[in-house]
Amino acid sequence: MKVKAVKLREAHKSSNNGKPSFCSVLWDNKSTHIVTSSSSDSSISIYEPLLLSTPLRNLRHHRDGVTAISLSPNSTCLASGSIDRTVKLYKFPSGEFQNNITRFTLPIRTLAFNKSGSLLAAAGDDEGIKLINTVDATIARILKGHKGPITSLAFDPNNEYLASLDTKGTVIIWELQSGNMLHTLKGVAPDTSSDMSIMNALSWSPDGEYLSVPGLKNDVVMYDRDTAEKQLSLRGDHVKPICSLSWSPNGKYLATSSLDNQVLIWDIQKRQDIDRQKFDERICHMAWQPTGNALAVIDVMGKYGVWESVIPSSMKSPTEDVPNLHSKSSNGLLLFEEDEQEPSTSASLSDLGEDIFGETVSHTSSKRLRKSSLLEKDMEEDIDEELNMSPRFESHKRPSKVHKERLEGGDGKPKCMIVQNSSKLQEPFQPGSTPVQPGTKGFLCYNMLGSITTMQHDGYSHIEIDFHDTSQGPRVPAMTDYFGFSMASLNENGSVLANPRKGEKNMSTLMYRPFSSWANNSEWSMRFEHEEVKAVALGTGWVAAATSAQFLRIFTEGGLQRHIISLDGPVVTAAGFKDELAVVIHSSQPLPSNDQMLEFRVFNISSGTQPLKGRLPLSPGSCLTWFGFSEEGQLASYDSKGVLRVYSDQFGGSWLPLFSASKVKKPDENYWMVGLSAEKLFCIVCKSPDLYPKVSSKPVLSLLDLSFPLASSDLGSETLEKEFIFRNTRLLQIQKTIDETEAAGMDCTLLDDEAFNMEAALDRCILRLIASCCNGDKLVRATELVKLLTMEKSVRGAIKLVTTLKLPNLAERFNDILEERMLNDTTKNVAHCHPNPRADTSTRTNTMDKSFISPNTSTEKSISRNNTLSNNLSSNLTNEPSEPITPSPTPKFTAPLFPKKAKIQEGSSFRMAKTEQNISGGLTNVQKATDITKDAVNDSVGRQDIAADLTKKVRFPGASNPFAKSGIDSDVRPKNPFAKLANAQEKSSLLDSIKKMKTVS
């Protein structure tokens, strides 16, 4: 009987000058739509079967040809892979783009959904197979074992195995539960590595009994699902190797396409072909209609059509007696026995319209029943043929499929990077880099100084270096990149670039390019034979590279190999700042909750020391996305949940969360971290779903205020509390810098001024917080706050504040605090009449570990730094010749000397009289020394008239009203050398008295 020829229509135009392309065709589960794609076209077309000439819609989201498409079993989700190395998800049939679910480093060749649609397998020219959760777009596993590009993937209908085929003809059957290679069949399929338009396809039978693979003798070979032993082969009139397979819905028939341009239809039970079609071009992909008797085909030139009435009406329909199988797991990740199976409550894009608990009925049989007729026919084959056709397979497990044995583990070695529960080690990354796609620009490095961009074109790349401030940075000529650099680092002196290893011939290369040098040919490069560079960093006079061999290699600027350090785990990233090199590594496998276990180390290259080491905290379920130093040299990290942390010396070394993107960003925004300063975070705002900035147009840098992610306060003063804790932390950082500057023997005048300004701003913030506490009836908190004030005038302002608010009890407590400070300082002054002229460094160091800056600490440091000037000025003063000031340096105070106010109660007067009597022995001389020294310190900063106040003494006021203003206040000099005196006689409002803390009287 003459078969009616199938009419083909153009779906995609070939852009390869007539060269063949790999094209794909799919049916949806209801046979209402047909989807086509081509590796020479970046668009995906969706057709209706009744109108094949015009596409219903075209999806244009890829930048290069589409090499793979796949529909979820319920046809609600469409996945596509491309030469541009991205995998994208769409809603189906609307075609609405959802997200880029993953990226590869090389083109993608094949995609496959599992039975429930919750797991997507993707592979291509990269060495690994990615198993991706469609629920949250995370990588569940990476399976490694193939030695060449992977051309086909197939989940078995029972959701137990994944089969994969590469260009070398090797088939691997993976066990999904453990990630183990269950069976390896080497060289059982034709080698197609010479022509990438030929992508051999394998396929499971609908009942899951057999795995069909193109054979070496222009046939199809069926392998047992459990033992991987050959069961039967289909050999007919194909004269060239078979390249595509498609099972009918009921598994009774099989369609095969060959390089001889023929398509044959096979009756599996009879093992013979029942129909055929000859085409002008090779049919590279086929799809059987799920609900009818038709076969969709597409050839290598992008023409497609539908072969109607494939099976004669006299034979059993291809949709009759379709197997009704149920997967063991609805999530595609954890497979358990039936008595352990729990219904999954997670939903994905592909689960729409399905029962929320998925398909959880267990397949109870582990050894499948075989049809006796098929086995008998298989046994009748010629013995010699069987010996020649027997595959060279390696079984990593016994044929018996006992689930208990699975859970205990077999002899096969896992080839995935996951230990359990889909936890995956974070891949290495370079801070400030973006994925590079062919034909488009990408950032190899983007930091606070400038950027390094690359653009791939015809096998090589064009690299440019630009500085944000063109007046400061040198003009660097562009370069042609033949190595394929994928990471870089940039500083004021030069740039370093590196590329990963690509096969045995293309070794990983590290290249350094200085911007200026006194010698010619100062550029140098290093090549690595058995390892590849994972991250690079630059500093003052050194270049560093962390490699896959867990080596940290440090070079000089001239290329001398200076140090090689072994790291404790796989590297994640690295960053440099002056003499410091910071590296992040994996300390252990991730937790079952997918929390990464990371560790950081800081090396000082010039001194050869390791000053810092510890765990790197991350938000739960997040990964590290940026790591580096602030402009001031503070170590910082930024994770995928948008939390910025900065390392501090507080509490013996802690990470402080200084910013949380969830508090400020809009729902459709993503922040791409660039750097930070003392008060600002620098980032580029990307519109969702983009996670990286576009390089085509110059990115706009956004500045965001740093702020601690505090809890909602019962005072409603969250802004003030953020300002308070931020300024307090900043003050600690400034004081640490002052200590380091003094230790280096350098001038710290500017830092002193900055510290004073920060202290004044901190006091203003504390006063506003005290007012808020008083209004909210939080008097205990207000008392805690007043103890943190640094300046004397600030405490006086607090007393005036609570007096105005009619809180006499609180005002009395504030006065007690003044009295206690004064008594403590006076006692210490008597005990330390001859202190060291410079403040004790140990005391200064200890204060750095406190979470709050003590009012005493800043004052004693300020006085200590001005002791020398104070002594010089004191030697020229003759107002008090009888006082022994010259040989006695300024006493070291631990708190400001505040005036004491008398109380109404008689007990207070008695206590004051007793105190004066106890300290009368040496108080006079101490008071004089204190006054003159204070005058000198104030004169050194230009804030006080020495001559007008030399004769003033510290007195204890004895006014009966503790809240009344006293003229004595103006007679007492502040302990803080930067504080300014206020005239208590001046008439001012409460608000003015707070605002004018720094006003010169």
SULCOR-V921966 format. One record per backbone hydrogen bond with DSSP energy under -1.0 kcal/mol. CO is the residue of the C=O (numbers start at 1). NH is the residue of the N-H. E is the energy in kcal/mol with one decimal. If there is no record, write none. Layout:
BEGIN
[[CO/NH/E] [CO/NH/E]]
END
This chain:
BEGIN
[[9/304/-3.1] [16/19/-1.2] [22/39/-1.9] [24/37/-1.8] [26/35/-2.2] [28/31/-1.5] [33/28/-1.6] [34/47/-3.4] [35/26/-2.2] [36/45/-2.1] [37/24/-2.1] [38/41/-1.5] [38/66/-1.8] [41/66/-2.1] [44/59/-3.1] [45/36/-2.4] [46/56/-3.0] [46/57/-1.3] [47/34/-2.3] [48/51/-2.1] [57/46/-2.3] [59/44/-2.0] [65/83/-2.5] [68/81/-2.8] [70/79/-3.0] [72/75/-2.4] [76/92/-1.8] [77/72/-2.4] [78/90/-2.3] [79/70/-2.1] [80/88/-2.4] [81/67/-1.4] [81/68/-1.7] [82/85/-1.5] [82/108/-1.8] [85/104/-3.0] [86/82/-1.0] [87/101/-1.8] [87/102/-1.1] [88/80/-2.1] [89/98/-3.0] [90/78/-2.3] [91/95/-2.2] [96/91/-2.8] [99/89/-2.2] [102/87/-2.3] [107/125/-2.5] [110/123/-2.0] [112/121/-3.3] [118/134/-2.1] [119/114/-2.1] [120/132/-3.1] [121/112/-1.8] [122/130/-2.6] [123/109/-2.3] [123/110/-2.1] [124/150/-2.4] [129/143/-2.6] [130/122/-2.2] [131/140/-3.0] [131/141/-1.3] [132/120/-2.6] [133/137/-1.7] [138/133/-3.0] [141/131/-2.9] [143/129/-2.4] [149/167/-2.2] [152/165/-2.0] [154/163/-3.0] [156/159/-2.5] [158/328/-1.3] [160/176/-2.2] [161/156/-2.2] [162/174/-3.4] [163/154/-2.0] [164/172/-2.1] [165/151/-2.5] [165/152/-1.4] [166/169/-1.8] [167/192/-2.1] [169/188/-1.7] [169/189/-1.4] [170/166/-1.6] [171/185/-3.6] [172/164/-2.0] [173/182/-2.3] [173/183/-1.6] [174/162/-1.8] [175/179/-2.6] [180/175/-2.5] [182/396/-2.6] [183/173/-2.7] [184/394/-3.3] [185/171/-3.0] [192/195/-1.3] [195/198/-1.5] [203/212/-3.1] [205/208/-2.3] [209/225/-1.5] [210/205/-2.5] [211/223/-2.0] [212/203/-2.0] [213/221/-2.9] [219/215/-3.6] [220/234/-2.9] [221/213/-2.3] [222/231/-3.4] [222/232/-1.0] [223/211/-2.0] [224/228/-1.6] [229/224/-2.8] [232/222/-3.3] [234/220/-1.8] [241/259/-2.2] [244/257/-2.3] [246/255/-3.0] [248/251/-1.5] [252/268/-2.2] [253/248/-2.4] [254/266/-3.1] [255/246/-1.8] [256/264/-2.3] [257/243/-2.8] [257/244/-1.5] [258/261/-1.4] [261/279/-2.3] [262/258/-1.9] [263/277/-2.0] [264/256/-2.5] [265/274/-3.3] [265/275/-1.1] [266/254/-1.6] [267/271/-1.6] [267/272/-1.3] [272/267/-2.8] [275/265/-2.8] [277/263/-2.4] [282/300/-1.6] [285/298/-1.6] [287/296/-2.9] [293/309/-1.3] [294/289/-2.8] [295/307/-3.5] [296/287/-2.2] [297/305/-2.2] [298/284/-1.5] [298/285/-1.3] [299/302/-1.7] [300/21/-2.3] [302/11/-2.9] [302/12/-1.7] [303/299/-2.7] [304/9/-3.5] [305/297/-2.6] [307/295/-2.1] [312/315/-1.9] [317/320/-1.4] [318/250/-1.6] [337/340/-1.4] [348/351/-1.3] [351/354/-2.2] [355/358/-2.2] [371/375/-2.0] [372/376/-2.5] [373/377/-2.1] [374/378/-2.1] [375/379/-2.2] [376/380/-1.1] [378/381/-1.2] [382/386/-1.9] [383/387/-2.2] [384/388/-2.3] [385/389/-2.4] [386/390/-1.3] [391/393/-1.6] [392/186/-2.3] [394/184/-2.1] [400/402/-1.0] [402/406/-1.5] [403/407/-2.3] [404/408/-1.8] [405/409/-1.3] [415/144/-1.5] [420/423/-2.3] [430/433/-1.7] [437/440/-1.9] [442/454/-2.4] [443/434/-2.8] [444/488/-1.3] [445/452/-2.8] [449/468/-1.9] [450/447/-2.6] [451/466/-2.5] [452/444/-3.0] [452/445/-1.5] [453/464/-2.2] [454/442/-2.2] [455/462/-2.0] [456/439/-1.2] [457/460/-1.5] [460/457/-3.5] [461/481/-3.7] [462/455/-1.1] [463/479/-2.3] [464/453/-2.5] [466/451/-2.9] [469/472/-1.3] [469/473/-2.0] [479/463/-2.8] [481/461/-2.8] [487/498/-2.0] [489/496/-2.1] [493/515/-2.8] [494/491/-2.1] [495/513/-3.1] [496/489/-2.0] [497/511/-3.0] [498/486/-2.3] [498/487/-1.6] [505/507/-1.2] [506/502/-2.6] [508/528/-2.4] [509/499/-1.4] [510/526/-2.9] [511/497/-2.9] [512/524/-1.7] [513/495/-2.0] [524/512/-2.8] [526/510/-3.1] [532/548/-2.2] [535/546/-2.7] [537/544/-2.5] [539/541/-1.1] [542/539/-1.8] [543/555/-3.6] [544/537/-2.0] [545/553/-2.9] [546/534/-3.3] [546/535/-1.5] [547/550/-1.4] [550/567/-3.0] [551/547/-2.3] [552/565/-2.5] [553/545/-2.4] [554/562/-1.9] [554/563/-1.9] [555/543/-2.7] [556/559/-1.5] [560/556/-2.2] [563/554/-2.8] [565/552/-3.3] [570/586/-2.4] [572/429/-2.6] [573/584/-2.6] [575/582/-3.0] [577/580/-2.7] [578/540/-2.5] [579/605/-2.9] [580/577/-2.6] [581/603/-3.3] [582/575/-2.5] [583/601/-2.2] [584/572/-3.3] [584/573/-1.2] [585/599/-2.5] [591/594/-2.3] [595/591/-2.2] [597/587/-2.4] [597/588/-1.0] [598/616/-2.0] [599/585/-2.7] [600/614/-2.1] [601/583/-2.6] [602/612/-1.1] [603/581/-2.8] [604/608/-1.5] [604/609/-1.3] [609/604/-2.9] [612/602/-2.4] [614/600/-3.0] [619/622/-2.1] [623/640/-2.3] [626/638/-2.3] [628/636/-3.0] [630/633/-1.4] [634/630/-2.3] [635/647/-2.9] [636/628/-2.2] [637/645/-2.7] [638/625/-2.5] [638/626/-1.8] [639/642/-1.9] [642/661/-3.0] [643/639/-1.6] [644/658/-2.0] [644/659/-1.2] [645/637/-2.4] [646/656/-3.0] [648/654/-2.5] [649/652/-1.0] [650/653/-1.5] [654/648/-3.2] [656/646/-2.3] [658/707/-2.5] [659/644/-2.4] [660/663/-1.4] [661/664/-1.1] [661/665/-3.0] [666/669/-1.8] [668/688/-2.5] [670/686/-3.4] [672/684/-2.2] [675/682/-2.9] [676/631/-1.8] [679/706/-1.9] [680/677/-2.7] [681/704/-2.6] [682/674/-2.4] [682/675/-1.8] [683/702/-3.6] [684/672/-2.5] [686/670/-2.6] [687/690/-1.9] [702/683/-2.3] [704/681/-3.0] [708/710/-2.1] [717/721/-2.2] [718/722/-2.3] [719/723/-2.2] [720/724/-2.5] [721/725/-2.4] [722/726/-2.2] [723/727/-2.6] [724/728/-2.1] [725/729/-2.0] [726/730/-2.6] [727/731/-2.3] [728/732/-1.7] [729/733/-1.9] [730/734/-2.3] [731/735/-2.3] [732/736/-2.0] [733/737/-2.1] [734/738/-2.3] [735/739/-2.3] [736/740/-2.3] [737/741/-2.4] [738/742/-2.9] [739/743/-2.4] [740/744/-1.4] [741/746/-2.4] [742/745/-1.6] [748/752/-2.2] [749/753/-2.2] [750/754/-2.2] [751/755/-2.6] [752/756/-2.4] [753/757/-2.5] [754/758/-2.1] [755/759/-2.5] [756/760/-2.6] [757/761/-2.3] [758/762/-2.4] [759/763/-2.4] [760/764/-2.1] [761/765/-2.0] [762/766/-2.4] [763/767/-2.4] [764/768/-1.8] [765/769/-2.1] [766/770/-2.5] [767/771/-2.1] [768/772/-2.0] [769/773/-2.5] [770/774/-2.5] [771/775/-2.2] [772/776/-1.7] [773/778/-3.2] [774/777/-1.2] [778/782/-1.6] [779/783/-2.1] [780/784/-1.9] [781/785/-2.0] [782/786/-2.1] [783/787/-1.0] [785/788/-1.6] [786/789/-1.0] [791/795/-1.4] [792/796/-2.2] [793/797/-2.3] [794/798/-2.0] [795/799/-2.3] [796/800/-2.5] [797/801/-2.1] [798/802/-2.4] [799/803/-2.0] [800/804/-2.4] [801/805/-1.9] [802/807/-2.2] [803/806/-1.5] [807/811/-2.2] [808/812/-2.3] [809/813/-1.8] [810/814/-2.3] [811/815/-2.1] [812/816/-2.1] [813/817/-2.0] [814/818/-1.8] [815/819/-2.6] [816/820/-2.7] [817/821/-2.2] [818/822/-2.4] [819/823/-2.5] [820/824/-2.3] [821/825/-2.5] [822/826/-2.5] [823/827/-2.4] [824/828/-2.0] [825/829/-2.1] [826/830/-1.9] [827/831/-1.9] [828/832/-1.4] [840/844/-1.7] [841/845/-2.5] [842/846/-2.4] [843/847/-1.7] [845/848/-1.1] [846/849/-1.5] [847/850/-1.4] [849/651/-1.1] [854/858/-1.3] [856/860/-2.3] [857/861/-2.0] [858/862/-1.9] [859/863/-2.5] [860/864/-2.1] [861/865/-2.1] [864/867/-1.2] [866/870/-2.2] [867/871/-2.6] [868/872/-2.1] [869/873/-2.2] [870/874/-2.1] [871/875/-1.6] [873/876/-1.0] [874/877/-1.3] [880/883/-1.2] [883/885/-2.2] [896/898/-1.2] [900/957/-1.0] [905/909/-1.1] [906/910/-2.4] [907/911/-2.3] [908/912/-2.2] [909/913/-2.3] [910/914/-2.2] [911/915/-2.1] [912/916/-2.3] [913/917/-1.9] [914/918/-2.0] [915/919/-1.6] [922/926/-1.4] [923/927/-2.9] [924/928/-2.1] [925/929/-2.7] [926/930/-2.6] [927/931/-2.6] [928/932/-2.5] [929/933/-2.4] [930/934/-2.5] [931/935/-2.3] [932/936/-2.3] [933/937/-2.6] [934/938/-2.6] [935/939/-2.2] [936/940/-2.0] [938/943/-2.4] [939/942/-1.3] [946/949/-1.4] [949/952/-1.2] [961/964/-1.0] [966/969/-1.3] [968/971/-1.9] [969/972/-1.0] [976/979/-1.1] [983/986/-1.4] [989/993/-2.2] [990/994/-1.4] [991/995/-2.3] [992/996/-2.4] [996/999/-1.1]]
END
